[in-house]
Amino acid sequence: MSKISPIIKPEDLTGLNQENEIVIVDASAGSKVRYDEQHLAGAIFVDVNDDLANIGDFAVGGRHPLPGLEQFANTLQKLGITKHSHVIIYDDKNGGNAAARLWWMLRSVGHEKVQVIDGGFQAAVKVNFPTTNKVEIPRAVGQYEVGSWNLPLSDIGEVERVSKADDHVVIDVRDVNRFAGLTEPIDTIAGHIPGAINIPFTENLDSDGRFLNPEVLRKNYTRALEKVEPENVIVHCGSGITACHTLLAMDYAGLPIAKLYVGSWSEWSRNNKEMVLAKH
């Protein structure tokens, strides 16, 4: 199968829900109430905390560590996803919630036919994709066999070794104020990893919350990373969720998918590592 775009325009959704192997997933973190009130017709809800992470000690893996492979396989079965499914994911934060995280997880276990809706829930509603509040019943399917995470990963040890190296770059995709240590709404300490550069994930989007043209994204990231080999790029955020938005943007731009540091700032800031804090 030829590679499909990781992004699907909401205008192209018409008729897809009639396709037998289409599985639509609502990955709006913390928005189960909104899902119960209104979701795209046919969409199954996935919970970022229960289904897309294995939460324990934040100092070991951060706030949203990857689930075990067996746990993820069970989640895919629960969602009615098989290896032949065309999975279409959305959230209500332009893919910056958990849609990109589920996209990354599926791609990482070898599932290629997966796309994120450009502009998310709001954009689909705007083009009159049908919505409902009915309880959706996933298709009964067998176990999805999962072998390993195949996309590149980094860990706290590697980040500590290379964050200041000239031949590596660590990208922090959090907003400017969190990176600068001026505010920290979630984690215990405000600041950033020494040597990291800040490219907020929102810079992947235009003023309407849609992804920039792939050529523009490619130009932007090529310019920012011109002196670094693709395998030496590490991307992180607060807890490994919105970092996937940037990895999605890179793939959409036709660039290699960089390493994901899942533990991100939530792990780093709890391990007595060197930190750059705000200057007062």
N, C-alpha and C positions, 0 to 999 in steps of 0.2 A: 504494500500500500504506500502511495506517495504521501509525503508528510503534509498534514493539513495545518493551516494557520492556527496558532494557539488562541487567537482572538476571533470571535464571531460577532459581526455587527448585528444589533437588534433588528434591523430591517430585514435581515436574512433568516430570521427565526420562523417566519410564516411557513406553515406546513410541516415543519420538523417534528412537531409533536405527533404527527400521524405515522412517522417512521417507526417500525417495530423495535429497533434496537436503540432508540433514543432514550437516554435517562437524563432528566433535568434535576439538578441538585441546587438547593438553596443553602448557601454556606454563610449566612449572615450571622456573625458571632454576636451572641447576646440578644438576638432579635426573634426569639421563638414566639413572643407575644405578637409581633408584627406578622410573622409567618402564619400564625393561627388565624389572624384577622384577614390577611390577604397575601397570597403568593402566586407565582406564575402557575398556570394550569399544568398539572402533572408533576410539579416539582416536589421532591422529597427533601426533608430537612436533615442537615447534618450538623452536629454540635461540635464546635472546635475544641472544647474542653474534654468532652467524653469520647469523641470519635477520632479526632485528628491529633490528639496528644495523649501522653501518659503522665499526668501531673503528679509530682511528688515533692521532693526537696528542690526548691528553686535554685539552690546553690549547685545542684548537680543536674545540668541540662536546661536550666532556665525555667521560665513560666510555662512554656509549651514545648517540652521535649517530644521528639517523634514517638509515636506509639510503637509497640512491638509489631513485628511483621504479621504475626498471627492475629493480633488485635485488628490491624488494618484490613487483613483479609476478611475477617468477620464483618467489619464495617461495610466493605464493598458488597458482600453478600446481602447484608441487611438493606442496602440501598438498591438492590436488584441489578447490580453491575456485573457483567461477564466480560471476558476478554474481547468479545465482539461488539460491546456497547459503544455507542457514540455518546460520550458524556459531555453535557453542557452545564457549566457551573456559573452561578451568579451570587453576588451578595449586594448589600445596600450601601457599599462604600467604594464603588468604582473598581471592584476587584481587590481593594486594599484591605479588606477584611480577611476572610478565610478562603475565598474563592481561589486566589492564586496559590495558597498553601495546598489545597486539595489538588489543584492542577499539578503542582510540583510533585506531590506524593504519587499521583497516578503516573506521571511521566517517569518518575524515578523507579517505579516497579515495572516499567516497560510498556505501559499503556499509552499508545500514541494518539488514539482517536479521542482527544479531550480538548475542549475549548472553553474559554471564559467569555461571558457576554460583555462586550464593550459598553461601559457606562452602567452596567449592573441593572438591578431591579428597576430603578427609576427610568432608565432609558428604554427598557422593554415595555414598561407601562405606557411610556410616551408614544410608542409606535403601535399601541393598541393590541399588544400581545395579551391574550385572555388571562384573567386572574380569577381566583376563587378562594373560598375559605373552607372548602371541603377537605375531609381527611383523605390523604392520598395513600394508596396501598401499593407498595413496591411489588414488582414482578418477582415471583418465587424463582430463585435460581440456585445453582449449586455453589460450592465453595470456590472462591477465586484464589488460585494458587499463586502465592507471592514468594519469591526467592530471596531478594535482597534489595537494598536501596542502591540504585545504579548511578544516579547523578552525583556529582562531586560534593563531598561534605568536608567541613573543617571542624576543629574543636578548639577548646580554650588553650590547649598546649601549643598548637600550631599558631594560633593568633598571637599568642605572647611572643613566640619566636620570630615572627615575620612582620609584625605590625609596623615596625620602624625601618624595615629593609627597603632599599631603593628598588629592588626588583620585584617587590610585592606591593599590593595596595589592598587596604581594608576599607570597604565602603559602608558607611553608616547611613541608612535610609530614613532615619527619624527626622522630625522637623527641626528647623534651624535652632529654635530655642532649647529643645531637649538636648541636641548635640552640644550646644554651648554651655549647658549646665544651668541655664537660667530658670528652667522649670522641669519638674519630673512628676507627672501625675500618677505614675504607677509604681515604679521601682523606688528603692529606699534611698539611693544616692543619685544626684544629678551630675552629669558629666559625659565624657566619652573615652574610648580606648585611645591611648597615645598612638599617634601616627595615622589614625583613621582620617579619611576625608568624608565630607558630608555631601551626599547627593540625595536630597529628600525624594521619596518615591512619588510625591505629588508632581515632581518635575517630569514624570512620564506622561502627564495628562495635559489636555488643553483646558481652556476656561469652561468648557461644558462637561468636564469630567470624563472625556473620551481619551483613549490613547493617542498620542501623537503619531503622525505618519511613520511607518517603519524606517523610511530613509532618514527622517529627522532624528529618530531615536538612535539609529546606527551612527550617524554623524556625531551626535552629542556624546555617546559613550566611547566611540573611537577616539575622539579628541581628549576626553578625560583620562583614558587608559592607554594612551598611545605608547608609553614607554614600558608597559608591563605585558608579559605574555598572558593569554587568557587563563591558563591553569594556575596563575599566581594571583588571581582576583578573588577576594573573599567578601561576601555580602552579609550584613547583619542588620538587625533592628533592635526592638526591645525584647522580643521573645521568639523570633523566628517565624512570624506570620507575615508582616508587611515586607520583609526582605524578599519574600517570594514574588511580590509584585514587581520588583526590579528584575528578578530572574526571568519572570514572564515577559517583561518589556525587552530584555536582551534577546530572548528567543524570538519574539515577534520581529525584532530588528534584524534577525538573521545572524546574530552573534552567538558564540559559544555560551552555554549556561555556566556561570561562575559557581564557585564553591559557596554553599550555604553554611553559615555558622549558626546553628539552630539555637544554641544557648543564649547567644547575643548579650545585650547589656544586662539583662536580668540575671544571667549567670555570672558574667564578668564582675559586676558590681558587688557580688556577694562572696567573692573569693580573695579579698585582700590584694587584688592586683593593682598595678600602677594605673592611675586614672588622671585625666585632665579635668579639673573642676573649674567652675566659673570664677573669674577674678573679681574680687569685691574691693 
